[in-house]
């Protein structure tokens, strides 16, 4: 089964609980046999500080929150 996790908050160079849970969940799911893609939207620079299992497909799509909400609400589907 394929699972996609999305975090629209910071994940690069961040030591918070949200970031930790995001990567722990991705690692736990891939450990249980799921195909996991973890998508973040951090417009900062750097690397995640929490370990990521190499089987997790991690993507950072740096879009500012204003741009994201504009695309979500105003772009035609």
PQR file with spaces between the fields and no chain letter, atoms N, CA, C, O and H, PARSE charges and radii, in Angstrom:
ATOM       1  N    UNK     1       0.849   -1.179    0.000 -0.4000 1.5000
ATOM       2  CA   UNK     1       0.000    0.000    0.000 -0.0000 2.0000
ATOM       3  C    UNK     1       0.891    1.238    0.000  0.5500 1.7000
ATOM       4  O    UNK     1       1.950    1.259    0.627 -0.5500 1.4000
ATOM       5  N    UNK     2       0.450    2.243   -0.699 -0.4000 1.5000
ATOM       6  CA   UNK     2       1.195    3.498   -0.803 -0.0000 2.0000
ATOM       7  C    UNK     2       0.601    4.528    0.148  0.5500 1.7000
ATOM       8  O    UNK     2      -0.616    4.701    0.221 -0.5500 1.4000
ATOM       9  H    UNK     2      -0.410    2.225   -1.208  0.4000 1.0000
ATOM      10  N    UNK     3       1.491    5.214    0.882 -0.4000 1.5000
ATOM      11  CA   UNK     3       1.078    6.238    1.840 -0.0000 2.0000
ATOM      12  C    UNK     3       1.827    7.525    1.511  0.5500 1.7000
ATOM      13  O    UNK     3       3.028    7.503    1.242 -0.5500 1.4000
ATOM      14  H    UNK     3       2.479    5.074    0.822  0.4000 1.0000
ATOM      15  N    UNK     4       1.107    8.643    1.535 -0.4000 1.5000
ATOM      16  CA   UNK     4       1.730    9.952    1.344 -0.0000 2.0000
ATOM      17  C    UNK     4       1.480   10.777    2.601  0.5500 1.7000
ATOM      18  O    UNK     4       0.335   10.987    3.000 -0.5500 1.4000
ATOM      19  H    UNK     4       0.132    8.660    1.754  0.4000 1.0000
ATOM      20  N    UNK     5       2.556   11.239    3.217 -0.4000 1.5000
ATOM      21  CA   UNK     5       2.471   12.127    4.378 -0.0000 2.0000
ATOM      22  C    UNK     5       2.821   13.530    3.914  0.5500 1.7000
ATOM      23  O    UNK     5       3.778   13.716    3.163 -0.5500 1.4000
ATOM      24  H    UNK     5       3.487   11.069    2.893  0.4000 1.0000
ATOM      25  N    UNK     6       2.059   14.513    4.351 -0.4000 1.5000
ATOM      26  CA   UNK     6       2.300   15.900    3.960 -0.0000 2.0000
ATOM      27  C    UNK     6       2.450   16.755    5.214  0.5500 1.7000
ATOM      28  O    UNK     6       1.628   16.694    6.128 -0.5500 1.4000
ATOM      29  H    UNK     6       1.281   14.362    4.961  0.4000 1.0000
ATOM      30  N    UNK     7       3.510   17.545    5.239 -0.4000 1.5000
ATOM      31  CA   UNK     7       3.757   18.471    6.342 -0.0000 2.0000
ATOM      32  C    UNK     7       3.961   19.854    5.736  0.5500 1.7000
ATOM      33  O    UNK     7       4.942   20.082    5.029 -0.5500 1.4000
ATOM      34  H    UNK     7       4.178   17.594    4.496  0.4000 1.0000
ATOM      35  N    UNK     8       3.054   20.764    6.003 -0.4000 1.5000
ATOM      36  CA   UNK     8       3.138   22.114    5.424 -0.0000 2.0000
ATOM      37  C    UNK     8       3.856   23.082    6.351  0.5500 1.7000
ATOM      38  O    UNK     8       3.674   24.295    6.246 -0.5500 1.4000
ATOM      39  H    UNK     8       2.256   20.579    6.578  0.4000 1.0000
ATOM      40  N    UNK     9       4.648   22.570    7.232 -0.4000 1.5000
ATOM      41  CA   UNK     9       5.378   23.378    8.182 -0.0000 2.0000
ATOM      42  C    UNK     9       6.861   23.132    7.978  0.5500 1.7000
ATOM      43  O    UNK     9       7.244   22.331    7.126 -0.5500 1.4000
ATOM      44  H    UNK     9       4.796   21.585    7.317  0.4000 1.0000
ATOM      45  N    UNK    10       7.680   23.793    8.730 -0.4000 1.5000
ATOM      46  CA   UNK    10       9.128   23.659    8.582 -0.0000 2.0000
ATOM      47  C    UNK    10       9.600   22.266    8.990  0.5500 1.7000
ATOM      48  O    UNK    10       9.081   21.676    9.939 -0.5500 1.4000
ATOM      49  H    UNK    10       7.369   24.444    9.423  0.4000 1.0000
ATOM      50  N    UNK    11      10.576   21.755    8.271 -0.4000 1.5000
ATOM      51  CA   UNK    11      11.192   20.476    8.631 -0.0000 2.0000
ATOM      52  C    UNK    11      12.712   20.517    8.496  0.5500 1.7000
ATOM      53  O    UNK    11      13.402   19.625    8.989 -0.5500 1.4000
ATOM      54  H    UNK    11      10.997   22.234    7.501  0.4000 1.0000
ATOM      55  N    UNK    12      13.230   21.537    7.839 -0.4000 1.5000
ATOM      56  CA   UNK    12      14.665   21.632    7.626 -0.0000 2.0000
ATOM      57  C    UNK    12      15.308   22.406    8.763  0.5500 1.7000
ATOM      58  O    UNK    12      14.865   23.502    9.109 -0.5500 1.4000
ATOM      59  H    UNK    12      12.669   22.262    7.439  0.4000 1.0000
ATOM      60  N    UNK    13      16.355   21.831    9.344 -0.4000 1.5000
ATOM      61  CA   UNK    13      17.064   22.438   10.478 -0.0000 2.0000
ATOM      62  C    UNK    13      16.120   22.762   11.629  0.5500 1.7000
ATOM      63  O    UNK    13      16.310   23.768   12.313 -0.5500 1.4000
ATOM      64  H    UNK    13      16.714   20.941    9.063  0.4000 1.0000
ATOM      65  N    UNK    14      15.114   21.936   11.855 -0.4000 1.5000
ATOM      66  CA   UNK    14      14.126   22.172   12.904 -0.0000 2.0000
ATOM      67  C    UNK    14      14.117   20.980   13.862  0.5500 1.7000
ATOM      68  O    UNK    14      14.143   19.825   13.438 -0.5500 1.4000
ATOM      69  H    UNK    14      14.960   21.118   11.299  0.4000 1.0000
ATOM      70  N    UNK    15      14.079   21.281   15.149 -0.4000 1.5000
ATOM      71  CA   UNK    15      14.151   20.249   16.190 -0.0000 2.0000
ATOM      72  C    UNK    15      12.840   20.083   16.956  0.5500 1.7000
ATOM      73  O    UNK    15      12.850   19.571   18.075 -0.5500 1.4000
ATOM      74  H    UNK    15      14.058   22.219   15.494  0.4000 1.0000
ATOM      75  N    UNK    16      11.735   20.495   16.392 -0.4000 1.5000
ATOM      76  CA   UNK    16      10.467   20.464   17.115 -0.0000 2.0000
ATOM      77  C    UNK    16       9.779   19.108   17.100  0.5500 1.7000
ATOM      78  O    UNK    16      10.214   18.174   16.426 -0.5500 1.4000
ATOM      79  H    UNK    16      11.726   20.912   15.483  0.4000 1.0000
ATOM      80  N    UNK    17       8.701   19.027   17.857 -0.4000 1.5000
ATOM      81  CA   UNK    17       7.944   17.792   17.967 -0.0000 2.0000
ATOM      82  C    UNK    17       7.219   17.406   16.697  0.5500 1.7000
ATOM      83  O    UNK    17       7.142   16.224   16.360 -0.5500 1.4000
ATOM      84  H    UNK    17       8.348   19.785   18.405  0.4000 1.0000
ATOM      85  N    UNK    18       6.685   18.388   15.986 -0.4000 1.5000
ATOM      86  CA   UNK    18       5.980   18.096   14.733 -0.0000 2.0000
ATOM      87  C    UNK    18       6.917   17.442   13.727  0.5500 1.7000
ATOM      88  O    UNK    18       6.555   16.468   13.066 -0.5500 1.4000
ATOM      89  H    UNK    18       6.747   19.348   16.259  0.4000 1.0000
ATOM      90  N    UNK    19       8.116   17.985   13.620 -0.4000 1.5000
ATOM      91  CA   UNK    19       9.101   17.450   12.687 -0.0000 2.0000
ATOM      92  C    UNK    19       9.489   16.024   13.086  0.5500 1.7000
ATOM      93  O    UNK    19       9.596   15.137   12.239 -0.5500 1.4000
ATOM      94  H    UNK    19       8.410   18.776   14.157  0.4000 1.0000
ATOM      95  N    UNK    20       9.696   15.822   14.379 -0.4000 1.5000
ATOM      96  CA   UNK    20      10.085   14.499   14.867 -0.0000 2.0000
ATOM      97  C    UNK    20       9.005   13.460   14.582  0.5500 1.7000
ATOM      98  O    UNK    20       9.305   12.360   14.117 -0.5500 1.4000
ATOM      99  H    UNK    20       9.609   16.542   15.067  0.4000 1.0000
ATOM     100  N    UNK    21       7.750   13.805   14.861 -0.4000 1.5000
ATOM     101  CA   UNK    21       6.639   12.879   14.623 -0.0000 2.0000
ATOM     102  C    UNK    21       6.496   12.592   13.126  0.5500 1.7000
ATOM     103  O    UNK    21       6.243   11.451   12.738 -0.5500 1.4000
ATOM     104  H    UNK    21       7.506   14.699   15.238  0.4000 1.0000
ATOM     105  N    UNK    22       6.655   13.609   12.289 -0.4000 1.5000
ATOM     106  CA   UNK    22       6.546   13.453   10.838 -0.0000 2.0000
ATOM     107  C    UNK    22       7.525   12.387   10.333  0.5500 1.7000
ATOM     108  O    UNK    22       7.133   11.480    9.599 -0.5500 1.4000
ATOM     109  H    UNK    22       6.861   14.535   12.604  0.4000 1.0000
ATOM     110  N    UNK    23       8.790   12.499   10.725 -0.4000 1.5000
ATOM     111  CA   UNK    23       9.793   11.545   10.253 -0.0000 2.0000
ATOM     112  C    UNK    23       9.682   10.198   10.956  0.5500 1.7000
ATOM     113  O    UNK    23       9.918    9.163   10.333 -0.5500 1.4000
ATOM     114  H    UNK    23       9.108   13.236   11.321  0.4000 1.0000
ATOM     115  N    UNK    24       9.327   10.188   12.242 -0.4000 1.5000
ATOM     116  CA   UNK    24       9.134    8.914   12.941 -0.0000 2.0000
ATOM     117  C    UNK    24       7.985    8.126   12.316  0.5500 1.7000
ATOM     118  O    UNK    24       8.072    6.907   12.169 -0.5500 1.4000
ATOM     119  H    UNK    24       9.135   11.029   12.748  0.4000 1.0000
ATOM     120  N    UNK    25       6.911    8.821   11.950 -0.4000 1.5000
ATOM     121  CA   UNK    25       5.770    8.147   11.329 -0.0000 2.0000
ATOM     122  C    UNK    25       6.157    7.583    9.963  0.5500 1.7000
ATOM     123  O    UNK    25       5.813    6.446    9.639 -0.5500 1.4000
ATOM     124  H    UNK    25       6.840    9.812   12.070  0.4000 1.0000
ATOM     125  N    UNK    26       6.862    8.365    9.175 -0.4000 1.5000
ATOM     126  CA   UNK    26       7.301    7.885    7.858 -0.0000 2.0000
ATOM     127  C    UNK    26       8.187    6.650    8.014  0.5500 1.7000
ATOM     128  O    UNK    26       8.019    5.669    7.290 -0.5500 1.4000
ATOM     129  H    UNK    26       7.141    9.289    9.439  0.4000 1.0000
ATOM     130  N    UNK    27       9.126    6.696    8.955 -0.4000 1.5000
ATOM     131  CA   UNK    27      10.022    5.564    9.181 -0.0000 2.0000
ATOM     132  C    UNK    27       9.265    4.336    9.681  0.5500 1.7000
ATOM     133  O    UNK    27       9.545    3.219    9.247 -0.5500 1.4000
ATOM     134  H    UNK    27       9.263    7.493    9.544  0.4000 1.0000
ATOM     135  N    UNK    28       8.308    4.533   10.593 -0.4000 1.5000
ATOM     136  CA   UNK    28       7.546    3.414   11.143 -0.0000 2.0000
ATOM     137  C    UNK    28       6.677    2.752   10.065  0.5500 1.7000
ATOM     138  O    UNK    28       6.557    1.527   10.033 -0.5500 1.4000
ATOM     139  H    UNK    28       8.080    5.440   10.946  0.4000 1.0000
ATOM     140  N    UNK    29       6.081    3.548    9.196 -0.4000 1.5000
ATOM     141  CA   UNK    29       5.238    2.987    8.142 -0.0000 2.0000
ATOM     142  C    UNK    29       6.054    2.197    7.126  0.5500 1.7000
ATOM     143  O    UNK    29       5.640    1.120    6.697 -0.5500 1.4000
ATOM     144  H    UNK    29       6.179    4.543    9.222  0.4000 1.0000
ATOM     145  N    UNK    30       7.204    2.726    6.742 -0.4000 1.5000
ATOM     146  CA   UNK    30       8.045    2.010    5.777 -0.0000 2.0000
ATOM     147  C    UNK    30       8.589    0.730    6.415  0.5500 1.7000
ATOM     148  O    UNK    30       8.776   -0.271    5.724 -0.5500 1.4000
ATOM     149  H    UNK    30       7.540    3.601    7.091  0.4000 1.0000
ATOM     150  N    UNK    31       8.839    0.754    7.707 -0.4000 1.5000
ATOM     151  CA   UNK    31       9.293   -0.428    8.447 -0.0000 2.0000
ATOM     152  C    UNK    31       8.220   -1.518    8.431  0.5500 1.7000
ATOM     153  O    UNK    31       8.540   -2.706    8.471 -0.5500 1.4000
ATOM     154  H    UNK    31       8.687    1.567    8.268  0.4000 1.0000
ATOM     155  N    UNK    32       6.962   -1.120    8.374 -0.4000 1.5000
ATOM     156  CA   UNK    32       5.841   -2.070    8.354 -0.0000 2.0000
ATOM     157  C    UNK    32       5.467   -2.518    6.937  0.5500 1.7000
ATOM     158  O    UNK    32       4.481   -3.230    6.746 -0.5500 1.4000
ATOM     159  H    UNK    32       6.702   -0.155    8.342  0.4000 1.0000
ATOM     160  N    UNK    33       6.258   -2.098    5.949 -0.4000 1.5000
ATOM     161  CA   UNK    33       6.066   -2.576    4.587 -0.0000 2.0000
ATOM     162  C    UNK    33       5.323   -1.643    3.650  0.5500 1.7000
ATOM     163  O    UNK    33       5.090   -1.998    2.495 -0.5500 1.4000
ATOM     164  H    UNK    33       7.059   -1.519    6.104  0.4000 1.0000
ATOM     165  N    UNK    34       4.942   -0.458    4.114 -0.4000 1.5000
ATOM     166  CA   UNK    34       4.266    0.496    3.250 -0.0000 2.0000
ATOM     167  C    UNK    34       5.278    1.200    2.340  0.5500 1.7000
ATOM     168  O    UNK    34       6.451    1.336    2.688 -0.5500 1.4000
ATOM     169  H    UNK    34       5.131   -0.169    5.053  0.4000 1.0000
ATOM     170  N    UNK    35       4.817    1.633    1.198 -0.4000 1.5000
ATOM     171  CA   UNK    35       5.609    2.491    0.317 -0.0000 2.0000
ATOM     172  C    UNK    35       5.271    3.926    0.708  0.5500 1.7000
ATOM     173  O    UNK    35       4.133    4.364    0.533 -0.5500 1.4000
ATOM     174  H    UNK    35       3.864    1.522    0.915  0.4000 1.0000
ATOM     175  N    UNK    36       6.248    4.662    1.237 -0.4000 1.5000
ATOM     176  CA   UNK    36       5.971    5.957    1.844 -0.0000 2.0000
ATOM     177  C    UNK    36       6.648    7.090    1.077  0.5500 1.7000
ATOM     178  O    UNK    36       7.840    7.033    0.774 -0.5500 1.4000
ATOM     179  H    UNK    36       7.172    4.307    1.379  0.4000 1.0000
ATOM     180  N    UNK    37       5.855    8.124    0.771 -0.4000 1.5000
ATOM     181  CA   UNK    37       6.374    9.384    0.259 -0.0000 2.0000
ATOM     182  C    UNK    37       6.057   10.440    1.306  0.5500 1.7000
ATOM     183  O    UNK    37       4.904   10.606    1.705 -0.5500 1.4000
ATOM     184  H    UNK    37       4.887    8.171    1.017  0.4000 1.0000
ATOM     185  N    UNK    38       7.088   11.153    1.748 -0.4000 1.5000
ATOM     186  CA   UNK    38       6.920   12.213    2.747 -0.0000 2.0000
ATOM     187  C    UNK    38       7.192   13.544    2.046  0.5500 1.7000
ATOM     188  O    UNK    38       8.299   13.790    1.566 -0.5500 1.4000
ATOM     189  H    UNK    38       8.025   11.018    1.424  0.4000 1.0000
ATOM     190  N    UNK    39       6.174   14.391    1.995 -0.4000 1.5000
ATOM     191  CA   UNK    39       6.275   15.671    1.300 -0.0000 2.0000
ATOM     192  C    UNK    39       6.235   16.798    2.325  0.5500 1.7000
ATOM     193  O    UNK    39       5.353   16.848    3.182 -0.5500 1.4000
ATOM     194  H    UNK    39       5.275   14.191    2.385  0.4000 1.0000
ATOM     195  N    UNK    40       7.204   17.696    2.222 -0.4000 1.5000
ATOM     196  CA   UNK    40       7.246   18.871    3.088 -0.0000 2.0000
ATOM     197  C    UNK    40       7.219   20.118    2.216  0.5500 1.7000
ATOM     198  O    UNK    40       7.521   20.061    1.024 -0.5500 1.4000
ATOM     199  H    UNK    40       7.921   17.656    1.526  0.4000 1.0000
ATOM     200  N    UNK    41       6.860   21.235    2.815 -0.4000 1.5000
ATOM     201  CA   UNK    41       6.843   22.509    2.101 -0.0000 2.0000
ATOM     202  C    UNK    41       7.574   23.534    2.949  0.5500 1.7000
ATOM     203  O    UNK    41       6.964   24.416    3.554 -0.5500 1.4000
ATOM     204  H    UNK    41       6.615   21.282    3.784  0.4000 1.0000
ATOM     205  N    UNK    42       8.896   23.399    2.981 -0.4000 1.5000
ATOM     206  CA   UNK    42       9.746   24.279    3.776 -0.0000 2.0000
ATOM     207  C    UNK    42      10.542   25.150    2.821  0.5500 1.7000
ATOM     208  O    UNK    42      11.338   24.646    2.030 -0.5500 1.4000
ATOM     209  H    UNK    42       9.391   22.682    2.489  0.4000 1.0000
ATOM     210  N    UNK    43      10.326   26.465    2.894 -0.4000 1.5000
ATOM     211  CA   UNK    43      11.050   27.354    1.981 -0.0000 2.0000
ATOM     212  C    UNK    43      12.413   27.768    2.535  0.5500 1.7000
ATOM     213  O    UNK    43      13.066   28.646    1.971 -0.5500 1.4000
ATOM     214  H    UNK    43       9.679   26.875    3.537  0.4000 1.0000
ATOM     215  N    UNK    44      12.848   27.147    3.630 -0.4000 1.5000
ATOM     216  CA   UNK    44      14.174   27.395    4.191 -0.0000 2.0000
ATOM     217  C    UNK    44      15.219   26.541    3.489  0.5500 1.7000
ATOM     218  O    UNK    44      14.935   25.890    2.483 -0.5500 1.4000
ATOM     219  H    UNK    44      12.317   26.433    4.088  0.4000 1.0000
ATOM     220  N    UNK    45      16.418   26.554    4.028 -0.4000 1.5000
ATOM     221  CA   UNK    45      17.485   25.741    3.452 -0.0000 2.0000
ATOM     222  C    UNK    45      18.025   24.812    4.528  0.5500 1.7000
ATOM     223  O    UNK    45      17.793   25.024    5.719 -0.5500 1.4000
ATOM     224  H    UNK    45      16.648   27.083    4.845  0.4000 1.0000
ATOM     225  N    UNK    46      18.737   23.795    4.107 -0.4000 1.5000
ATOM     226  CA   UNK    46      19.332   22.858    5.036 -0.0000 2.0000
ATOM     227  C    UNK    46      18.782   21.459    4.853  0.5500 1.7000
ATOM     228  O    UNK    46      18.182   21.133    3.828 -0.5500 1.4000
ATOM     229  H    UNK    46      18.925   23.623    3.140  0.4000 1.0000
ATOM     230  N    UNK    47      18.998   20.643    5.864 -0.4000 1.5000
ATOM     231  CA   UNK    47      18.586   19.246    5.841 -0.0000 2.0000
ATOM     232  C    UNK    47      17.721   18.947    7.063  0.5500 1.7000
ATOM     233  O    UNK    47      17.798   19.655    8.067 -0.5500 1.4000
ATOM     234  H    UNK    47      19.485   20.907    6.696  0.4000 1.0000
ATOM     235  N    UNK    48      16.902   17.907    6.981 -0.4000 1.5000
ATOM     236  CA   UNK    48      16.170   17.479    8.172 -0.0000 2.0000
ATOM     237  C    UNK    48      17.160   16.998    9.239  0.5500 1.7000
ATOM     238  O    UNK    48      18.159   16.361    8.906 -0.5500 1.4000
ATOM     239  H    UNK    48      16.840   17.332    6.165  0.4000 1.0000
ATOM     240  N    UNK    49      16.897   17.293   10.503 -0.4000 1.5000
ATOM     241  CA   UNK    49      17.799   16.876   11.572 -0.0000 2.0000
ATOM     242  C    UNK    49      17.448   15.490   12.104  0.5500 1.7000
ATOM     243  O    UNK    49      18.276   14.856   12.758 -0.5500 1.4000
ATOM     244  H    UNK    49      16.085   17.810   10.773  0.4000 1.0000
ATOM     245  N    UNK    50      16.250   15.014   11.836 -0.4000 1.5000
ATOM     246  CA   UNK    50      15.850   13.699   12.294 -0.0000 2.0000
ATOM     247  C    UNK    50      16.148   12.673   11.211  0.5500 1.7000
ATOM     248  O    UNK    50      16.063   12.981   10.023 -0.5500 1.4000
ATOM     249  H    UNK    50      15.577   15.528   11.304  0.4000 1.0000
ATOM     250  N    UNK    51      16.501   11.446   11.616 -0.4000 1.5000
ATOM     251  CA   UNK    51      16.860   10.432   10.617 -0.0000 2.0000
ATOM     252  C    UNK    51      15.670   10.035    9.746  0.5500 1.7000
ATOM     253  O    UNK    51      14.528    9.973   10.201 -0.5500 1.4000
ATOM     254  H    UNK    51      16.570   11.196   12.582  0.4000 1.0000
ATOM     255  N    UNK    52      15.979    9.770    8.480 -0.4000 1.5000
ATOM     256  CA   UNK    52      14.967    9.315    7.523 -0.0000 2.0000
ATOM     257  C    UNK    52      15.445    7.980    6.960  0.5500 1.7000
ATOM     258  O    UNK    52      16.566    7.869    6.463 -0.5500 1.4000
ATOM     259  H    UNK    52      16.906    9.820    8.110  0.4000 1.0000
ATOM     260  N    UNK    53      14.597    6.989    7.042 -0.4000 1.5000
ATOM     261  CA   UNK    53      14.925    5.686    6.467 -0.0000 2.0000
ATOM     262  C    UNK    53      15.160    5.885    4.965  0.5500 1.7000
ATOM     263  O    UNK    53      14.389    6.590    4.314 -0.5500 1.4000
ATOM     264  H    UNK    53      13.686    7.080    7.446  0.4000 1.0000
ATOM     265  N    UNK    54      16.198    5.281    4.414 -0.4000 1.5000
ATOM     266  CA   UNK    54      16.469    5.467    2.972 -0.0000 2.0000
ATOM     267  C    UNK    54      15.344    4.977    2.067  0.5500 1.7000
ATOM     268  O    UNK    54      15.282    5.363    0.900 -0.5500 1.4000
ATOM     269  H    UNK    54      16.824    4.708    4.942  0.4000 1.0000
ATOM     270  N    UNK    55      14.458    4.137    2.586 -0.4000 1.5000
ATOM     271  CA   UNK    55      13.320    3.664    1.776 -0.0000 2.0000
ATOM     272  C    UNK    55      12.192    4.677    1.696  0.5500 1.7000
ATOM     273  O    UNK    55      11.278    4.515    0.887 -0.5500 1.4000
ATOM     274  H    UNK    55      14.508    3.824    3.534  0.4000 1.0000
ATOM     275  N    UNK    56      12.236    5.722    2.520 -0.4000 1.5000
ATOM     276  CA   UNK    56      11.225    6.782    2.474 -0.0000 2.0000
ATOM     277  C    UNK    56      11.587    7.738    1.346  0.5500 1.7000
ATOM     278  O    UNK    56      12.713    8.230    1.280 -0.5500 1.4000
ATOM     279  H    UNK    56      12.978    5.853    3.178  0.4000 1.0000
ATOM     280  N    UNK    57      10.645    7.997    0.472 -0.4000 1.5000
ATOM     281  CA   UNK    57      10.849    8.962   -0.617 -0.0000 2.0000
ATOM     282  C    UNK    57      10.504   10.343   -0.062  0.5500 1.7000
ATOM     283  O    UNK    57       9.334   10.724   -0.010 -0.5500 1.4000
ATOM     284  H    UNK    57       9.730    7.597    0.525  0.4000 1.0000
ATOM     285  N    UNK    58      11.537   11.094    0.355 -0.4000 1.5000
ATOM     286  CA   UNK    58      11.327   12.420    0.950 -0.0000 2.0000
ATOM     287  C    UNK    58      11.468   13.493   -0.118  0.5500 1.7000
ATOM     288  O    UNK    58      12.460   13.540   -0.846 -0.5500 1.4000
ATOM     289  H    UNK    58      12.487   10.784    0.312  0.4000 1.0000
ATOM     290  N    UNK    59      10.461   14.354   -0.199 -0.4000 1.5000
ATOM     291  CA   UNK    59      10.462   15.475   -1.155 -0.0000 2.0000
ATOM     292  C    UNK    59      10.170   16.759   -0.395  0.5500 1.7000
ATOM     293  O    UNK    59       9.222   16.828    0.387 -0.5500 1.4000
ATOM     294  H    UNK    59       9.656   14.316    0.392  0.4000 1.0000
ATOM     295  N    UNK    60      10.985   17.764   -0.629 -0.4000 1.5000
ATOM     296  CA   UNK    60      10.685   19.100   -0.102 -0.0000 2.0000
ATOM     297  C    UNK    60      10.313   19.982   -1.280  0.5500 1.7000
ATOM     298  O    UNK    60      11.103   20.155   -2.208 -0.5500 1.4000
ATOM     299  H    UNK    60      11.756   17.708   -1.264  0.4000 1.0000
ATOM     300  N    UNK    61       9.128   20.532   -1.243 -0.4000 1.5000
ATOM     301  CA   UNK    61       8.655   21.426   -2.299 -0.0000 2.0000
ATOM     302  C    UNK    61       8.550   22.809   -1.673  0.5500 1.7000
ATOM     303  O    UNK    61       7.536   23.139   -1.058 -0.5500 1.4000
ATOM     304  H    UNK    61       8.487   20.392   -0.489  0.4000 1.0000
ATOM     305  N    UNK    62       9.595   23.621   -1.827 -0.4000 1.5000
ATOM     306  CA   UNK    62       9.613   24.923   -1.145 -0.0000 2.0000
ATOM     307  C    UNK    62       8.637   25.924   -1.758  0.5500 1.7000
ATOM     308  O    UNK    62       8.946   26.603   -2.737 -0.5500 1.4000
ATOM     309  H    UNK    62      10.419   23.353   -2.327  0.4000 1.0000
ATOM     310  N    UNK    63       7.474   25.994   -1.166 -0.4000 1.5000
ATOM     311  CA   UNK    63       6.442   26.943   -1.579 -0.0000 2.0000
ATOM     312  C    UNK    63       6.070   27.746   -0.342  0.5500 1.7000
ATOM     313  O    UNK    63       5.822   27.175    0.720 -0.5500 1.4000
ATOM     314  H    UNK    63       7.223   25.443   -0.370  0.4000 1.0000
ATOM     315  N    UNK    64       6.030   29.056   -0.472 -0.4000 1.5000
ATOM     316  CA   UNK    64       5.642   29.871    0.680 -0.0000 2.0000
ATOM     317  C    UNK    64       4.196   29.577    1.041  0.5500 1.7000
ATOM     318  O    UNK    64       3.413   29.160    0.187 -0.5500 1.4000
ATOM     319  H    UNK    64       6.232   29.520   -1.334  0.4000 1.0000
ATOM     320  N    UNK    65       3.842   29.791    2.287 -0.4000 1.5000
ATOM     321  CA   UNK    65       2.478   29.483    2.723 -0.0000 2.0000
ATOM     322  C    UNK    65       1.448   30.317    1.965  0.5500 1.7000
ATOM     323  O    UNK    65       0.366   29.820    1.653 -0.5500 1.4000
ATOM     324  H    UNK    65       4.478   30.130    2.980  0.4000 1.0000
ATOM     325  N    UNK    66       1.768   31.577    1.663 -0.4000 1.5000
ATOM     326  CA   UNK    66       0.828   32.415    0.906 -0.0000 2.0000
ATOM     327  C    UNK    66       0.597   31.857   -0.486  0.5500 1.7000
ATOM     328  O    UNK    66      -0.535   31.822   -0.966 -0.5500 1.4000
ATOM     329  H    UNK    66       2.648   31.981    1.916  0.4000 1.0000
ATOM     330  N    UNK    67       1.662   31.422   -1.130 -0.4000 1.5000
ATOM     331  CA   UNK    67       1.539   30.863   -2.475 -0.0000 2.0000
ATOM     332  C    UNK    67       0.742   29.557   -2.427  0.5500 1.7000
ATOM     333  O    UNK    67      -0.091   29.307   -3.298 -0.5500 1.4000
ATOM     334  H    UNK    67       2.582   31.451   -0.740  0.4000 1.0000
ATOM     335  N    UNK    68       0.992   28.732   -1.422 -0.4000 1.5000
ATOM     336  CA   UNK    68       0.274   27.469   -1.292 -0.0000 2.0000
ATOM     337  C    UNK    68      -1.219   27.712   -1.136  0.5500 1.7000
ATOM     338  O    UNK    68      -2.025   27.107   -1.843 -0.5500 1.4000
ATOM     339  H    UNK    68       1.669   28.935   -0.715  0.4000 1.0000
ATOM     340  N    UNK    69      -1.594   28.596   -0.213 -0.4000 1.5000
ATOM     341  CA   UNK    69      -3.016   28.852    0.020 -0.0000 2.0000
ATOM     342  C    UNK    69      -3.670   29.485   -1.201  0.5500 1.7000
ATOM     343  O    UNK    69      -4.833   29.204   -1.490 -0.5500 1.4000
ATOM     344  H    UNK    69      -0.940   29.088    0.362  0.4000 1.0000
ATOM     345  N    UNK    70      -2.945   30.335   -1.922 -0.4000 1.5000
ATOM     346  CA   UNK    70      -3.494   30.928   -3.131 -0.0000 2.0000
ATOM     347  C    UNK    70      -3.802   29.821   -4.157  0.5500 1.7000
ATOM     348  O    UNK    70      -4.890   29.787   -4.734 -0.5500 1.4000
ATOM     349  H    UNK    70      -2.000   30.564   -1.687  0.4000 1.0000
ATOM     350  N    UNK    71      -2.833   28.919   -4.376 -0.4000 1.5000
ATOM     351  CA   UNK    71      -3.041   27.839   -5.330 -0.0000 2.0000
ATOM     352  C    UNK    71      -4.158   26.919   -4.884  0.5500 1.7000
ATOM     353  O    UNK    71      -4.933   26.439   -5.710 -0.5500 1.4000
ATOM     354  H    UNK    71      -1.950   28.946   -3.908  0.4000 1.0000
ATOM     355  N    UNK    72      -4.250   26.670   -3.598 -0.4000 1.5000
ATOM     356  CA   UNK    72      -5.270   25.764   -3.091 -0.0000 2.0000
ATOM     357  C    UNK    72      -6.666   26.328   -3.287  0.5500 1.7000
ATOM     358  O    UNK    72      -7.585   25.598   -3.660 -0.5500 1.4000
ATOM     359  H    UNK    72      -3.620   27.060   -2.927  0.4000 1.0000
ATOM     360  N    UNK    73      -6.834   27.632   -3.037 -0.4000 1.5000
ATOM     361  CA   UNK    73      -8.169   28.229   -3.062 -0.0000 2.0000
ATOM     362  C    UNK    73      -8.579   28.870   -4.383  0.5500 1.7000
ATOM     363  O    UNK    73      -9.772   28.960   -4.673 -0.5500 1.4000
ATOM     364  H    UNK    73      -6.087   28.225   -2.735  0.4000 1.0000
ATOM     365  N    UNK    74      -7.626   29.314   -5.186 -0.4000 1.5000
ATOM     366  CA   UNK    74      -7.996   30.111   -6.345 -0.0000 2.0000
ATOM     367  C    UNK    74      -7.655   29.483   -7.697  0.5500 1.7000
ATOM     368  O    UNK    74      -8.094   29.994   -8.728 -0.5500 1.4000
ATOM     369  H    UNK    74      -6.657   29.241   -4.951  0.4000 1.0000
ATOM     370  N    UNK    75      -6.903   28.416   -7.725 -0.4000 1.5000
ATOM     371  CA   UNK    75      -6.570   27.809   -9.008 -0.0000 2.0000
ATOM     372  C    UNK    75      -7.639   26.794   -9.390  0.5500 1.7000
ATOM     373  O    UNK    75      -8.097   26.013   -8.556 -0.5500 1.4000
ATOM     374  H    UNK    75      -6.546   28.001   -6.888  0.4000 1.0000
ATOM     375  N    UNK    76      -8.027   26.813  -10.650 -0.4000 1.5000
ATOM     376  CA   UNK    76      -9.045   25.846  -11.087 -0.0000 2.0000
ATOM     377  C    UNK    76      -8.505   24.418  -10.999  0.5500 1.7000
ATOM     378  O    UNK    76      -7.308   24.169  -11.144 -0.5500 1.4000
ATOM     379  H    UNK    76      -7.655   27.448  -11.328  0.4000 1.0000
ATOM     380  N    UNK    77      -9.421   23.508  -10.760 -0.4000 1.5000
ATOM     381  CA   UNK    77      -9.012   22.094  -10.620 -0.0000 2.0000
ATOM     382  C    UNK    77      -8.937   21.408  -11.948  0.5500 1.7000
ATOM     383  O    UNK    77      -8.610   20.223  -12.012 -0.5500 1.4000
ATOM     384  H    UNK    77     -10.393   23.711  -10.642  0.4000 1.0000
